[in-house]
């Protein structure tokens, strides 16, 4: 069963712009799940990771432990102008893309079956004055 799990985020100086992030996960048992959507603000996680959920408060997970890392990577893109990310070019590669349109943030699941150079060929075309790119989970 796939379910959206809410995770508590630590906000410092207004970042991230939310205190809770919902990430879709496949429920494996009572306290283990596999991440199936790329997280926008949770560092170090990628699609395919198996995690053990820790303490909860009002249906929000306060902590978790990564039990098994997948070979997928996660890329974050943040808009620094009024332009939008060329999502169709990223989708065409077979990547999953999650967006937070209010703030212009995208999270990209880079499957292990892709060469990182394929993703770089799209991301390197972005003007660094308009977009910032980071890999909070780089495993290629």
C-alpha positions as a Markdown table, in Angstrom:
| # | Residue | x | y | z |
|---|---|---|---|---|
| 1 | Unk | 0.0 | 0.0 | 0.0 |
| 2 | Unk | 1.3 | 3.5 | -0.9 |
| 3 | Unk | 0.6 | 6.2 | 1.6 |
| 4 | Unk | 1.7 | 9.8 | 2.1 |
| 5 | Unk | 3.8 | 10.0 | 5.3 |
| 6 | Unk | 4.3 | 13.3 | 7.0 |
| 7 | Unk | 7.8 | 14.2 | 8.3 |
| 8 | Unk | 8.7 | 17.0 | 10.7 |
| 9 | Unk | 11.3 | 19.4 | 9.3 |
| 10 | Unk | 13.7 | 21.6 | 11.3 |
| 11 | Unk | 13.1 | 25.2 | 10.1 |
| 12 | Unk | 16.1 | 27.6 | 10.4 |
| 13 | Unk | 15.8 | 31.2 | 9.4 |
| 14 | Unk | 12.6 | 30.5 | 7.4 |
| 15 | Unk | 14.1 | 27.5 | 5.5 |
| 16 | Unk | 12.6 | 25.2 | 4.5 |
| 17 | Unk | 9.4 | 27.1 | 3.8 |
| 18 | Unk | 7.3 | 24.4 | 5.5 |
| 19 | Unk | 7.6 | 22.6 | 8.9 |
| 20 | Unk | 6.1 | 19.3 | 7.6 |
| 21 | Unk | 6.7 | 17.5 | 4.4 |
| 22 | Unk | 4.5 | 14.7 | 3.0 |
| 23 | Unk | 6.5 | 12.0 | 1.1 |
| 24 | Unk | 4.8 | 9.0 | -0.6 |
| 25 | Unk | 6.0 | 5.7 | 0.7 |
| 26 | Unk | 5.2 | 2.0 | 0.2 |
| 27 | Unk | 4.3 | 0.6 | 3.6 |
| 28 | Unk | 6.3 | -2.6 | 4.3 |
| 29 | Unk | 5.1 | -3.2 | 7.9 |
| 30 | Unk | 4.2 | -1.2 | 11.0 |
| 31 | Unk | 7.3 | 0.9 | 11.2 |
| 32 | Unk | 9.2 | 0.4 | 7.9 |
| 33 | Unk | 8.5 | 1.9 | 4.5 |
| 34 | Unk | 10.1 | 2.5 | 1.1 |
| 35 | Unk | 10.3 | 6.0 | -0.3 |
| 36 | Unk | 8.5 | 6.2 | -3.7 |
| 37 | Unk | 8.5 | 10.0 | -4.4 |
| 38 | Unk | 11.6 | 12.2 | -4.2 |
| 39 | Unk | 11.5 | 14.4 | -1.1 |
| 40 | Unk | 11.7 | 18.2 | -1.5 |
| 41 | Unk | 13.3 | 19.0 | 1.8 |
| 42 | Unk | 14.4 | 15.8 | 3.6 |
| 43 | Unk | 18.1 | 15.5 | 3.0 |
| 44 | Unk | 19.8 | 12.3 | 2.2 |
| 45 | Unk | 16.7 | 10.3 | 1.0 |
| 46 | Unk | 16.1 | 9.0 | -2.5 |
| 47 | Unk | 13.4 | 6.8 | -4.1 |
| 48 | Unk | 13.9 | 3.2 | -3.2 |
| 49 | Unk | 15.4 | 3.9 | 0.2 |
| 50 | Unk | 13.9 | 1.7 | 3.0 |
| 51 | Unk | 13.5 | 3.6 | 6.2 |
| 52 | Unk | 12.4 | 2.8 | 9.8 |
| 53 | Unk | 10.0 | 5.3 | 11.2 |
| 54 | Unk | 10.8 | 6.6 | 14.7 |
| 55 | Unk | 8.8 | 8.7 | 17.1 |
| 56 | Unk | 5.4 | 10.2 | 15.9 |
| 57 | Unk | 3.5 | 13.2 | 17.2 |
| 58 | Unk | 0.0 | 13.8 | 15.9 |
| 59 | Unk | 0.6 | 11.6 | 12.8 |
| 60 | Unk | 3.9 | 13.4 | 12.0 |
| 61 | Unk | 7.1 | 11.4 | 12.0 |
| 62 | Unk | 9.7 | 13.2 | 14.1 |
| 63 | Unk | 12.7 | 10.9 | 13.2 |
| 64 | Unk | 13.6 | 8.0 | 11.0 |
| 65 | Unk | 16.6 | 5.7 | 10.3 |
| 66 | Unk | 17.7 | 4.7 | 6.8 |
| 67 | Unk | 17.9 | 0.9 | 6.8 |
| 68 | Unk | 18.8 | 0.4 | 3.1 |
| 69 | Unk | 19.9 | 3.1 | 0.6 |
| 70 | Unk | 18.9 | 2.6 | -3.0 |
| 71 | Unk | 21.2 | 3.4 | -5.9 |
| 72 | Unk | 19.0 | 6.3 | -7.0 |
| 73 | Unk | 20.0 | 9.9 | -6.6 |
| 74 | Unk | 17.9 | 12.9 | -5.7 |
| 75 | Unk | 18.5 | 16.3 | -7.3 |
| 76 | Unk | 16.9 | 19.5 | -6.0 |
| 77 | Unk | 16.3 | 22.6 | -8.1 |
| 78 | Unk | 15.3 | 25.9 | -6.7 |
| 79 | Unk | 14.0 | 28.8 | -8.9 |
| 80 | Unk | 15.8 | 32.1 | -8.3 |
| 81 | Unk | 13.9 | 34.0 | -11.0 |
| 82 | Unk | 10.4 | 33.8 | -12.6 |
| 83 | Unk | 11.3 | 31.0 | -14.9 |
| 84 | Unk | 10.0 | 27.4 | -14.6 |
| 85 | Unk | 12.0 | 24.2 | -14.8 |
| 86 | Unk | 11.8 | 22.4 | -18.2 |
| 87 | Unk | 10.1 | 19.4 | -16.6 |
| 88 | Unk | 9.2 | 17.8 | -19.9 |
| 89 | Unk | 12.9 | 17.3 | -20.7 |
| 90 | Unk | 13.5 | 15.7 | -17.3 |
| 91 | Unk | 10.4 | 13.5 | -17.6 |
| 92 | Unk | 11.6 | 12.3 | -21.0 |
| 93 | Unk | 14.6 | 10.8 | -19.3 |
| 94 | Unk | 12.4 | 8.7 | -17.1 |
| 95 | Unk | 12.9 | 10.8 | -13.9 |
| 96 | Unk | 10.1 | 11.4 | -11.4 |
| 97 | Unk | 9.6 | 15.1 | -10.6 |
| 98 | Unk | 7.9 | 16.5 | -7.6 |
| 99 | Unk | 7.3 | 20.3 | -7.3 |
| 100 | Unk | 6.4 | 22.9 | -4.7 |
| 101 | Unk | 5.1 | 25.6 | -7.1 |
| 102 | Unk | 4.6 | 28.3 | -4.4 |
| 103 | Unk | 8.3 | 28.6 | -3.8 |
| 104 | Unk | 9.6 | 27.3 | -7.1 |
| 105 | Unk | 11.3 | 24.1 | -5.8 |
| 106 | Unk | 11.6 | 20.8 | -7.6 |
| 107 | Unk | 12.9 | 17.4 | -6.5 |
| 108 | Unk | 14.0 | 14.9 | -9.1 |
| 109 | Unk | 14.4 | 11.2 | -8.7 |
| 110 | Unk | 17.4 | 10.1 | -10.8 |
| 111 | Unk | 17.0 | 6.3 | -11.3 |
| 112 | Unk | 20.2 | 4.3 | -11.0 |
| 113 | Unk | 19.5 | 3.0 | -14.6 |
| 114 | Unk | 20.3 | 6.5 | -16.0 |
| 115 | Unk | 23.8 | 7.7 | -16.5 |
| 116 | Unk | 24.2 | 10.9 | -14.4 |
| 117 | Unk | 25.6 | 12.6 | -17.6 |
| 118 | Unk | 22.1 | 12.3 | -19.1 |
| 119 | Unk | 20.6 | 14.3 | -16.3 |
| 120 | Unk | 23.5 | 16.7 | -16.3 |
| 121 | Unk | 22.9 | 17.4 | -20.0 |
| 122 | Unk | 19.6 | 18.9 | -19.0 |
| 123 | Unk | 20.5 | 20.5 | -15.7 |
| 124 | Unk | 23.7 | 22.1 | -17.1 |
| 125 | Unk | 21.6 | 24.0 | -19.6 |
| 126 | Unk | 19.9 | 25.9 | -16.7 |
| 127 | Unk | 21.2 | 29.4 | -16.1 |
| 128 | Unk | 22.8 | 29.5 | -12.6 |
| 129 | Unk | 21.4 | 33.0 | -12.1 |
| 130 | Unk | 17.9 | 31.5 | -12.5 |
| 131 | Unk | 18.2 | 28.1 | -10.9 |
| 132 | Unk | 20.2 | 26.5 | -8.1 |
| 133 | Unk | 20.9 | 22.8 | -8.3 |
| 134 | Unk | 22.0 | 20.5 | -5.4 |
| 135 | Unk | 22.2 | 16.7 | -5.0 |
| 136 | Unk | 21.2 | 15.9 | -1.3 |
| 137 | Unk | 21.4 | 12.2 | -2.1 |
| 138 | Unk | 24.1 | 11.5 | -4.8 |
| 139 | Unk | 24.7 | 7.8 | -5.4 |
| 140 | Unk | 25.7 | 7.5 | -9.1 |
